[in-house]
Every structure is written in C-alpha cells, then in structure tokens.
Amino acid sequence: MESLKEIALELFILANKWKYEELGKYCEHYLVGNLTCENIVEVTGIVNQVKNPRLMNEAIEFIIQNLDGLKENGELLKFSDSVMIDVLEKLQGKWKNCKCKKPAN
C-alpha cells in the first residue's frame, strides 16, 4: 500500500481536476510541510500546471532557502524557466529591501 507521501502529489492533481477543494487544501498543506530537495522539481512542475499560488510561493521560498543543496545535488538545473524567473524575482525583491552597504573601493 502506498503511503500518503507517495501519493500526495497525485491526489493534489486529481483534487484540482475534479474541483474537490477540501482534498486539494489538505494535499496542499501536506505538500508544503513535506517539500524536499528530492521532490521540489516535481512539485513545482505540477503546481505550475494547476496554478496554485500559495503552494508555488511556498515552493519558491523553499528553493531560495535550499539553493546550495539544490545546486550540489544537480536539481537546480532541472527547474522550468518560469520557476527560475519566479525565484529570481523573489530574490530581487528581498535584495531591494536590504540595507546593505556597498563595499569601499
């Protein structure tokens, strides 16, 4: 028997397809709490298809927080262009608010 961890993404897809909001929210909550460097590429690919802004925002934050690990395991190169654009835009927004001083020459 498959565990919820193994079928959560499939259930999420079906819940969105059938407009079963309660199941979709449950799966969304579960997926947010179980993002890993091993499943993030697959999750963002599905989330891009079903257009779930909350889960995508959480996934983008996860990517930003785990850039080094994703680079080390080679997953960073597997994201779609649109996901990487979202990551860069989010980083740009964070850097805009940074009160960092420019280094002296």
C-alpha positions as CSV (number, residue, x, y, z in Angstrom):
1,M,0.0,0.0,0.0
2,E,1.3,3.4,-1.0
3,S,1.9,6.0,1.8
4,L,0.4,9.5,1.7
5,K,3.9,10.8,1.0
6,E,4.0,8.8,-2.2
7,I,0.5,9.7,-3.5
8,A,0.0,13.3,-2.1
9,L,1.0,14.9,-5.4
10,E,-1.2,12.6,-7.4
11,L,-4.2,13.4,-5.1
12,F,-3.4,17.1,-5.4
13,I,-3.6,16.8,-9.2
14,L,-6.9,14.9,-9.0
15,A,-8.4,17.2,-6.4
16,N,-7.7,20.2,-8.6
17,K,-9.0,18.5,-11.7
18,W,-12.3,17.5,-10.0
19,K,-12.5,20.8,-8.1
20,Y,-12.6,18.9,-4.8
21,E,-11.4,21.9,-2.7
22,E,-11.3,20.2,0.7
23,L,-9.0,17.4,-0.6
24,G,-7.0,20.0,-2.5
25,K,-6.4,22.1,0.6
26,Y,-5.4,19.0,2.6
27,C,-2.9,17.9,-0.1
28,E,-1.6,21.5,-0.4
29,H,-1.0,21.7,3.3
30,Y,0.7,18.3,3.3
31,L,2.9,19.1,0.4
32,V,4.0,22.4,1.9
33,G,5.1,20.6,5.0
34,N,6.9,17.9,3.1
35,L,8.9,19.7,0.5
36,T,12.4,18.2,0.0
37,C,15.3,18.8,-2.3
38,E,14.4,15.5,-3.9
39,N,10.7,16.3,-4.7
40,I,10.8,20.1,-5.3
41,V,11.3,19.9,-9.0
42,E,8.3,17.6,-9.5
43,V,6.1,19.6,-7.1
44,T,6.9,22.9,-8.9
45,G,6.2,21.3,-12.3
46,I,2.7,20.2,-11.1
47,V,2.0,23.4,-9.3
48,N,2.8,25.4,-12.5
49,Q,0.2,23.3,-14.3
50,V,-2.6,23.7,-11.8
51,K,-1.8,27.3,-11.0
52,N,-1.8,27.2,-7.1
53,P,-0.2,30.5,-6.0
54,R,0.1,29.6,-2.3
55,L,1.9,26.3,-2.9
56,M,4.1,28.0,-5.6
57,N,5.1,30.7,-3.1
58,E,6.0,28.1,-0.5
59,A,8.0,26.2,-3.1
60,I,9.8,29.3,-4.2
61,E,10.7,30.1,-0.6
62,F,11.9,26.5,-0.2
63,I,14.1,26.8,-3.3
64,I,15.6,30.1,-2.0
65,Q,16.4,28.6,1.4
66,N,17.9,25.5,-0.1
67,L,19.9,26.9,-3.1
68,D,23.1,25.4,-2.0
69,G,21.7,21.9,-1.6
70,L,19.8,22.0,-4.8
71,K,23.0,23.1,-6.6
72,E,25.0,20.3,-5.0
73,N,22.6,17.6,-6.0
74,G,22.1,18.9,-9.5
75,E,18.3,19.6,-9.1
76,L,18.8,23.4,-9.5
77,L,19.3,22.9,-13.3
78,K,16.1,20.9,-13.6
79,F,13.6,23.7,-12.8
80,S,11.5,25.2,-15.6
81,D,12.4,28.7,-16.8
82,S,9.2,30.1,-15.3
83,V,10.1,28.7,-11.8
84,M,13.6,30.1,-12.0
85,I,12.2,33.5,-13.1
86,D,9.9,33.5,-10.1
87,V,12.9,32.6,-7.8
88,L,15.0,35.5,-9.3
89,E,12.1,37.9,-8.9
90,K,11.6,36.9,-5.3
91,L,15.3,37.3,-4.6
92,Q,15.4,40.7,-6.3
93,G,12.5,41.8,-4.1
94,K,14.4,40.6,-1.0
95,W,17.6,42.4,-2.0
96,K,15.7,45.6,-2.8
97,N,14.7,45.8,0.9
98,C,18.3,45.0,2.1
99,K,20.0,47.9,3.9
100,C,23.4,46.6,2.9
101,K,26.3,49.0,2.4
102,K,28.3,48.8,-0.8
103,P,31.9,47.8,-0.3
104,A,34.5,50.5,-0.3
105,N,36.9,50.6,-3.2
